[in-house]
C-alpha cells in the first residue's frame, strides 16, 4: 500500500486561508450550501474554537498546503442530544480529489466520534447527484434515511439532499 501524501491534523485559526481557498472553490459550491464571494473573514471566524465543533485539515506533506477540511459538530451541553453528531462538511481541493483525502478525513472524524466522543449516532446530508460522496459514505457504514426536498438553492436551481446516518449500539 502506498503511503499517503498528506497528513490529517486538527485545524487551527491560522489555517483560514487554505480552508477558505477550498470552501470557495466552484466544485465545493456545487455540493454545499456555501455562497460565492464569501470573504476570508467568514473562514477565519469559522475556525474560531467553539464548544462541540471539531475541525480537521489534510495537509500536503510536500507543499504544506491544506488540501482538505472536515467538520464534526456535536452538542455536548444538550443532555438529550449529546449522543449524536453531524458531519457538517468534508471538502477536498480539486487537485487532491481521488487521492484518499476525503476517505481519510471521514475515517478521522468517525474515529473521533466512536472512540473519543462515544457518539451513538453520526449523521450527514449529501446532495442528490453527488454520487461519489454518497458511495463513500455508504462504504463507511452510513445508510440513507430519506430525501430532503428543496433543502438548498444554488446555481439557479433547487437542490434535494439525501439524509444519511451511521448508528452504533
C-alpha positions in Angstrom: 0.0 0.0 0.0 1.3 3.4 -0.9 2.0 5.9 1.9 -0.4 8.9 1.9 1.0 12.1 0.6 -0.9 14.1 3.2 -1.3 14.3 7.0 -4.5 14.8 8.9 -4.4 17.1 11.9 -6.6 19.4 13.9 -7.4 22.7 12.3 -6.2 26.0 13.8 -7.2 29.6 13.3 -4.1 30.1 11.2 -5.4 27.6 8.6 -8.1 30.0 7.5 -6.6 31.0 4.1 -6.1 27.4 3.0 -9.6 26.4 4.2 -11.1 29.5 2.5 -9.5 28.5 -0.8 -11.2 25.1 -0.6 -14.6 26.3 0.6 -14.8 29.0 -2.2 -13.9 26.6 -5.0 -16.6 26.1 -7.6 -16.7 22.4 -7.2 -17.3 22.8 -3.4 -20.1 25.4 -4.1 -22.0 22.9 -6.1 -22.0 20.3 -3.3 -22.6 22.5 -0.3 -24.8 25.5 0.8 -21.8 27.9 0.6 -22.3 31.0 -1.4 -19.8 32.5 -3.8 -17.7 35.6 -3.0 -17.5 34.9 0.7 -14.8 36.9 2.4 -11.8 35.4 4.1 -13.2 36.8 7.4 -16.0 34.2 7.1 -13.5 31.4 7.0 -11.4 33.0 9.8 -14.4 33.2 12.1 -15.4 29.6 11.2 -12.1 28.4 12.6 -12.5 30.1 15.9 -12.8 27.5 18.7 -16.4 26.6 19.7 -17.6 24.0 22.1 -18.7 20.9 20.4 -17.2 21.8 17.0 -14.3 19.5 15.9 -12.4 20.6 12.7 -9.6 18.9 10.9 -7.5 19.5 7.9 -5.5 17.4 5.5 -2.1 18.9 4.8 0.1 18.0 1.7 3.3 16.6 3.1 5.4 18.2 0.4 4.0 21.6 -0.1 2.4 22.0 3.4 -0.8 23.3 1.7 -4.2 22.5 3.1 -5.9 20.0 0.7 -8.9 19.0 2.7 -11.2 20.2 5.5 -13.6 18.3 7.7 -16.0 19.4 10.4 -17.9 17.3 13.0 -20.5 19.1 15.1 -21.7 17.8 18.5 -23.9 19.2 21.2 -22.2 18.2 24.5 -24.3 20.6 26.6 -27.6 19.1 25.4 -28.3 16.1 27.6 -30.8 14.5 25.3 -28.7 15.0 22.1 -25.1 14.6 23.3 -25.1 11.1 21.9 -25.4 12.4 18.3 -23.1 14.3 16.0 -23.2 15.6 12.5 -20.5 15.6 9.9 -21.2 19.1 8.6 -18.6 19.2 5.9 -16.0 17.2 4.1 -14.2 19.3 1.4 -11.2 18.4 -0.7 -9.3 20.7 -3.1 -9.9 19.9 -6.7 -6.3 18.9 -7.3 -6.4 16.4 -4.5 -9.6 14.6 -5.5 -9.4 10.8 -5.8 -6.3 10.6 -3.7 -7.9 9.3 -0.5 -8.1 12.7 1.2 -11.9 12.6 1.7 -11.8 9.0 3.0 -9.0 9.9 5.4 -11.0 12.9 6.7 -14.1 10.7 7.2 -12.1 8.0 8.9 -10.6 10.5 11.3 -14.0 12.0 12.2 -15.5 8.5 12.6 -12.6 7.5 14.9 -13.2 10.7 16.9 -16.9 10.1 17.1 -16.6 6.4 18.0 -13.5 6.1 20.2 -13.2 9.5 21.9 -16.7 11.1 22.0 -18.7 7.8 22.2 -21.3 9.1 19.8 -24.1 6.6 19.0 -25.5 8.4 16.0 -23.5 10.2 13.3 -25.4 11.9 10.6 -24.8 13.9 7.4 -26.5 15.1 4.3 -25.3 14.8 0.7 -26.8 16.5 -2.2 -28.6 14.3 -4.7 -26.3 13.8 -7.7 -23.1 13.8 -5.6 -22.8 10.0 -6.2 -19.1 9.8 -5.4 -19.7 11.2 -1.9 -22.8 9.1 -1.3 -20.9 5.9 -2.3 -18.1 6.8 0.1 -20.5 7.4 2.9 -22.2 4.1 2.2 -18.9 2.2 2.2 -18.2 3.7 5.7 -21.5 2.4 7.1 -23.9 5.3 6.6 -27.4 4.4 5.5 -29.9 6.5 3.6 -32.7 7.7 5.9 -34.6 9.9 3.4 -34.7 12.7 1.0 -34.9 16.4 2.0 -36.6 18.1 -0.9 -35.6 21.7 -1.8 -33.2 21.9 1.1 -30.9 24.3 -0.8 -30.9 26.6 -3.8 -27.9 27.3 -5.9 -26.8 28.0 -9.4 -30.3 28.8 -10.4 -32.0 25.6 -9.3 -33.4 23.8 -6.2 -31.3 21.0 -4.6 -32.5 17.9 -2.8 -30.4 16.1 -0.3 -30.0 12.6 1.0 -30.1 12.3 4.8 -27.7 9.6 5.9 -26.7 8.2 9.3 -24.5 5.7 10.9 -25.7 4.2 14.2 -23.7 2.4 16.9 -25.2 0.3 19.7 
